[in-house]
Structures are given as structure tokens and as C-alpha cells.
Amino acid sequence: MKNTLILLTLSVALSACQALGEVAYDLALDAQGDQCNSTLSYDAQRACKAKVETSRQQAEKVRAEGSNGGLERPAKGKDLCFMRAGERVCPN
């Protein structure tokens, strides 16, 4: 029972840290986007906003991978075999 309580406490703490990290990252992206708006040149503003959007898309991709455990299922009909040391290996 004691070990379960310790593990539960640890997992809650780690989840809270991850959530705080995501919020901090989103706030930083918003601040960077606001900074882009203060740029005088239109071209510089577009380039800055493109960088922010790329960062936002990468963050969403990482979050999506994290929500499914980082494991992506291959599409049906997709070959699961791979080459290792010159030999073709297929899962059973």
C-alpha cells in the first residue's frame, strides 16, 4: 500500500510538471507572436510568424505522439519488415 501511494504521488507530480511545461511553452510562443506583431517590416513580420507557427506545429505533433504513448500503428498493408545487418527481419 505504501509503495502504491508513493508511485501515485510521483506520477501526479510528474504530470503536473509536464502540464506546467506545456503552459510555459505556449505562453512563450504567444509572447514571441506578439513580438512579431511589433516588427515594422511586413516581410520580417511574416517570417517571424512563420517561425512561430512552425514551433507551434512541432509542439502539437509532440503532444499528439505523447498522448498515444509515442507508438504509431502502421497502416494496414504496410510492410513491417526491416533490414538488420544485411538480413530481412519480420515480426511474427
C-alpha positions in Angstrom: 0.0 0.0 0.0 2.8 2.4 0.9 4.6 1.7 -2.4 1.4 2.4 -4.3 0.9 5.7 -2.6 4.5 6.7 -3.4 4.1 5.8 -7.0 0.8 7.6 -7.3 2.3 10.7 -5.7 5.3 10.6 -8.0 3.1 10.2 -11.2 0.9 13.1 -10.1 3.9 15.3 -9.6 5.4 14.4 -13.0 2.1 15.0 -14.7 1.9 18.4 -13.1 5.4 19.2 -14.2 4.6 18.3 -17.8 1.4 20.4 -17.7 3.3 23.4 -16.4 6.0 22.9 -19.0 3.4 22.9 -21.8 1.7 26.0 -20.4 5.0 27.8 -20.2 5.9 26.8 -23.7 2.6 28.1 -25.0 3.0 31.4 -23.2 6.4 31.8 -24.7 5.1 31.1 -28.2 2.3 33.7 -27.6 4.9 36.3 -26.4 7.0 35.6 -29.4 4.0 36.0 -31.7 3.2 39.4 -30.1 6.8 40.4 -30.6 6.4 39.5 -34.3 3.5 42.0 -34.5 5.7 44.8 -33.3 8.1 44.3 -36.2 7.9 47.2 -38.6 8.7 45.4 -41.9 5.9 43.3 -43.4 8.3 40.7 -44.7 10.1 40.4 -41.4 6.7 40.1 -39.7 5.7 37.2 -42.0 9.0 35.4 -41.5 8.7 35.7 -37.7 5.1 34.5 -37.7 6.1 31.5 -39.9 8.8 30.5 -37.3 6.3 30.8 -34.5 3.8 28.6 -36.4 6.4 26.0 -37.2 7.3 25.8 -33.5 3.6 25.5 -32.6 3.1 22.7 -35.1 6.1 20.8 -33.7 4.7 21.2 -30.2 1.3 19.8 -31.3 3.0 16.9 -33.0 5.0 16.0 -29.9 1.9 16.3 -27.7 -0.1 14.0 -30.1 2.7 11.5 -30.0 2.8 11.7 -26.2 -0.9 11.1 -26.0 -0.7 7.8 -27.8 2.4 6.7 -25.9 4.7 7.6 -28.8 3.7 4.5 -30.6 2.2 4.8 -34.0 0.4 1.9 -35.6 1.4 1.1 -39.1 -1.2 1.4 -41.8 -2.9 -1.7 -43.0 -1.0 -3.5 -45.7 2.2 -1.7 -44.7 5.4 -3.9 -44.6 6.6 -4.3 -41.0 9.9 -5.9 -42.0 13.2 -4.1 -41.8 16.8 -4.8 -42.6 19.3 -5.6 -39.9 22.9 -6.5 -40.7 22.0 -7.2 -44.3 19.2 -9.6 -43.3 15.5 -9.0 -43.7 13.7 -9.3 -40.3 9.9 -9.6 -40.0 7.9 -9.7 -36.8 6.0 -12.9 -36.1 
